[in-house]
Amino acid sequence: MLRPSSWWLAIEPVDLRCGIDRLLVLVQAVFGRDAFDGAAYVFRNRSGTRIKLVLGDATGVWLCVRRLQEGHFRWPRPGEPLCEVDAQQFEWLCKGVDWQRLSVSTKGLAHAL
């Protein structure tokens, strides 16, 4: 089952024609992270209409692809090469929702309670 220990978004777009091996190399060489640490690494295409998720652990590698029928995925602005999100933020992102705005709203609500 797909249960990542953490979720990481690669900020810069990549050519999504690449497969598992090339994405794992990006995780290790570009981001300096262990590609088999149980974390999910999410990459997007230039137009922001497709994402690929790669997750490596001790038993194998997952490669998942998602395409929106309309609109595009909301992505963080350039800055750091990776952005960590939580499971709820990733779920919102996959639905095409502005997860950054919702995250701010729910944090404000949590502080108010």
C-alpha positions in Angstrom: 0.0 0.0 0.0 1.1 3.5 -0.7 1.8 5.2 2.7 4.6 7.7 2.4 6.5 8.9 5.4 6.4 12.4 4.0 5.5 14.3 0.8 7.9 16.5 -1.2 7.1 18.6 -4.2 9.9 19.3 -6.7 9.4 23.0 -7.5 10.9 23.1 -11.0 9.0 21.3 -13.8 10.5 18.2 -15.3 10.0 16.3 -18.6 7.5 13.7 -17.5 8.5 11.4 -20.3 11.2 10.2 -17.9 10.5 7.0 -15.9 11.2 5.7 -12.5 15.0 5.5 -12.8 15.5 9.1 -14.0 13.2 10.4 -11.2 15.1 8.5 -8.6 18.3 10.0 -9.9 16.8 13.5 -9.6 15.8 12.8 -6.0 19.4 11.6 -5.1 21.6 13.8 -7.3 19.7 17.1 -7.5 17.9 17.1 -4.1 20.6 15.1 -2.2 18.0 12.9 -0.6 17.8 9.1 -0.2 15.3 8.0 -2.9 14.4 4.9 -0.9 13.6 6.7 2.4 9.8 6.0 2.1 9.0 9.6 1.2 6.9 10.5 -1.9 8.5 12.9 -4.4 6.1 14.6 -6.7 7.1 16.2 -10.1 5.0 18.2 -12.5 5.2 19.0 -16.2 5.7 22.6 -17.4 2.1 23.3 -18.0 1.1 22.0 -14.6 -1.6 19.6 -15.9 0.2 16.4 -15.0 2.2 15.1 -12.0 4.2 12.0 -11.4 4.9 10.6 -7.9 7.8 8.3 -7.2 8.1 6.5 -3.8 10.9 4.1 -3.1 11.2 1.9 0.0 12.9 -1.3 1.1 10.7 -3.5 -1.1 10.3 -1.6 -4.3 9.3 1.5 -6.1 5.9 3.1 -6.9 5.3 5.4 -9.8 2.0 7.1 -10.0 0.7 9.5 -12.6 -2.2 12.0 -12.3 -3.7 14.2 -15.0 -6.4 16.8 -14.4 -9.3 16.9 -16.9 -9.5 20.7 -16.5 -7.3 23.4 -15.0 -3.9 22.8 -13.5 -2.2 21.7 -10.3 -1.4 24.6 -7.8 2.3 24.6 -7.3 4.5 26.6 -4.8 6.4 29.5 -6.2 10.1 29.0 -7.1 12.5 29.2 -4.2 13.8 26.1 -2.6 14.2 23.0 -4.8 11.7 21.0 -2.7 8.6 21.9 -0.7 7.3 19.6 2.0 3.5 19.2 2.3 1.3 17.1 4.6 -1.1 14.4 3.4 -4.1 16.7 3.5 -2.3 19.3 1.4 -1.3 16.7 -1.1 -4.9 15.4 -1.3 -6.1 19.0 -2.0 -3.4 19.5 -4.6 -4.4 16.3 -6.4 -8.0 17.6 -6.7 -6.7 20.8 -8.3 -7.7 22.9 -5.2 -5.6 25.9 -4.1 -4.2 23.9 -1.2 -1.9 26.8 -0.1 -4.9 29.0 0.6 -6.8 26.3 2.3 -3.7 25.5 4.5 -3.5 29.0 5.7 -7.3 29.1 6.4 -7.2 25.8 8.4 -4.2 26.8 10.4 -5.9 30.1 11.3 -8.9 28.2 12.3 -6.9 25.8 14.5 -5.2 28.7 16.2 -8.6 30.3 16.9 -9.9 27.2 18.6 
